[in-house]
Structures are given as C-alpha cells and as structure tokens.
Amino acid sequence: MRSSPSKPRRTPENAPQSESRSADAKRRGFLLALGAGGIGAAALAARSLPGTAPAAAADGSAAPAGEGYRETDHVKRYYQTAKT
C-alpha cells in the first residue's frame, strides 16, 4: 500500500545549504576516521606478526640462486603459442 507523504522529501536540490554542508562534512569525517582506523589496525596487525618478511641482506646481494623467474619448458611452450 502506498501512503501519501505529508511532507515533501528533501532532495539535494531543495535542501538548505547549511544542512547539506554539515551532513557532507559529517560523512567525510566518518569516512576519514574509518580509513585511518583501518590503516592503524592493519599496521598493528602487521607489527604483531612474528618475522613474516625476510630481512634484507646487509651487503646488498641479490636474491639467492634458484629463486625468482625461471623459463621452464611449459613457459617456452606458452611463448610459442602466444606468438602465433
């Protein structure tokens, strides 16, 4: 059932300027606080994890041999099929 509204709905076109500005500011403040809280929680969680990231080598050497990209037979086959 539909009921006829007693007051016209306020839309951004007919809302008073001061009311819409304060609502926008409240929304922005809420979203800013939500984002900052999320970043803080992520930083705290990452800090509390025990040694998940390997420490960088002091002498500046590259990654140990055997790690990283390797061009294996199935990769070579893919490259061949991608050429055609």
N, C-alpha and C positions, 0 to 999 in steps of 0.2 A: 504494500500500500504506500502510496505517496502522500506526504503531508505537505501542505504549502508552508514555506518558511515565513515566519513573522517578520524577520529582518533580512535585508538583502545580504548576501555573502560578501565578505570583503575580499577583494582581489588586489593584486599589486597595483592595478590601475586606479582604484578608488580608495586605497588605504592612505591614511595620513602619513606624511613623510617622516615625522619623528618616530612614529610607531614602527614603521618598516625598517628604519635605520637601526633602531635599538635591537630589533629582532635579528637583523643581519649580523650585528656586532656580537650578539649572544651566540649565534650559531658559529661564527668564526672563532670565537673564544673557546667554545666547546670542542670544535674540531682541532684547534691548535693544542689544547690540553690533552685530548685523546691521542694525537700523534706523538706529542712529547712523552706522554706516559708509556706509550708502546715502545718508543725508542729506548727509554730508560729501562723498561722491563727486559728488552732484548739484550741490552748491554750488560745488565746484571746477570742474566741467564748465561750469556757467553762467558762472562768472567768466572762464573762458578763452575764451569765445566773443567775437568782435570785434563790439562795438556792435550787438547784435541789438535791444535795446529803445531806442526813441527817447527822448531826454532831454525832460523836462518843460519847458514854456515858463516863463521866469522871471517874466513879467508876469501869469501865471495865466489867460491867454486859453484859450478852449475849442478844440476840435479845428478844424482848417482846414475851410473851407466845402467841401461836396461829399463829405465823409466821414461815415460813420455811417448811421443808419436813413433810408431813403427809401421813401415809399409809392408804389410804381410801379403800373402797370395790373394786372399779374398778382397783386400783393398785394391790390389792391382787389377783384379777382375772387374771390380766396380768402376775403376777409372776407364778401363777399356770399353765397358758398356755405356758409360756416360759420354764418351767421345762420339759415338755413333748416333 
